[in-house]
Amino acid sequence: MDFKKIDAPVNTKTYNRNEIDKPTQNIYEAISVISRRAEQINTEIRKELIDKLEEFATYNDSLEEIFENKEQIEVSKFYEKLPKPHAIAVQEWLNENIYFRNTEEETQE
């Protein structure tokens, strides 16, 4: 996932409830789908951040030498400035980029 191209808001934004529940006709189901996608995004971001920070890790048993790595600080600042996972998930939902299906309807058929 390319986080630089995400146009989700960084600050709090109020959404029209009718736009959120339009695809499902049920606000609770829509929020459930959005929250699951937010969890997926959070996991992806966390994994990517950990992988990038592992490159800078030093495995010393000595606490005497503590130094700041400027690249590590820049990576951390980049991830701090990203929109939150829930904001990204809501934006994907409104752009209809999330595929979902109701499994209860499939089992009744």
C-alpha positions, -999 to +999 in steps of 0.1 A: +000+000+000+014+034-010+007+057+020+020+088+002-010+088-022-037+086+004-060+116+005-076+107+038-079+136+063-054+139+091-078+158+114-112+148+126-139+152+100-177+149+102-193+126+076-228+124+064-243+093+079-264+086+048-232+084+027-216+060+051-245+035+052-256+039+015-238+007+003-252-015+030-284+003+041-273-005+077-250+019+096-239-008+120-228-031+092-210-003+074-191+006+106-183-031+111-168-033+076-149-001+081-135-012+114-123-045+100-105-027+072-090-002+097-076-032+116-060-045+084-045-011+075-032-008+111-015-042+108+000-033+074+014+001+087+028-015+119+045-043+100+060-019+075+072+005+103+088-024+122+105-037+091+120-002+084+131+003+120+147-031+121+172-018+096+184+007+121+184-017+151+217-022+170+220-053+191+243-041+219+240-053+254+256-020+265+234+009+274+264+032+275+263+041+238+230+056+229+229+077+198+202+092+176+199+080+140+186+108+118+172+083+093+153+065+120+139+098+133+127+107+097+110+073+092+092+077+126+081+113+117+068+101+084+046+075+100+034+099+127+022+123+100+001+097+082-036+097+085-050+073+111-061+038+100-097+045+106-096+077+085-080+057+057-106+030+060-135+055+059-120+072+028-117+038+011-153+031+020-165+063+006-145+058-026-160+023-029-126+006-027-136-019-001-151-052-013-176-067+012-203-093+012-230-104+036-223-141+044-257-145+061-275-138+028-254-165+011-262-192+037-299-186+034-300-193-003 
